[in-house]
Amino acid sequence: MDVDLIFKIAAIGIVVAVLNILLSRSGRDEQALMITIAGLVAVLVIVVREISDLFSLIKSLFGL
């Protein structure tokens, strides 16, 4: 696991948190929720891709 992956996820989290606070303070709670959901989906896509790579590595390691 690369440290780069952790930095990507942390950067997405920070950007989503800042946008969420800005939108919530301006009274746009629906858009803040959508930004939060979009950030969650982006992180999940990154994690699923990494898990897929892990399974491919394990599959090739055991010759399945």
Steps between C-alpha positions, in 0.01 A plus 500: 500500500639833399504808716374678189168319534459627856580854387241479218229387740598765755498773234153399384383501862640846567350649183161342572506623860583857399234506228249347738564769761481781243178373348339432838581849626349655190175308549546251219469181702382290205807584295722433802347155532554432130865606527544267795344209313712573193815500713400172659439342160838625373682350799308173464598478133866545592478237776317248280762544229777432753319192632461374145873542445564312825280208391674491162837487675386218730351312204826522303703414809318172554459432128122480504 
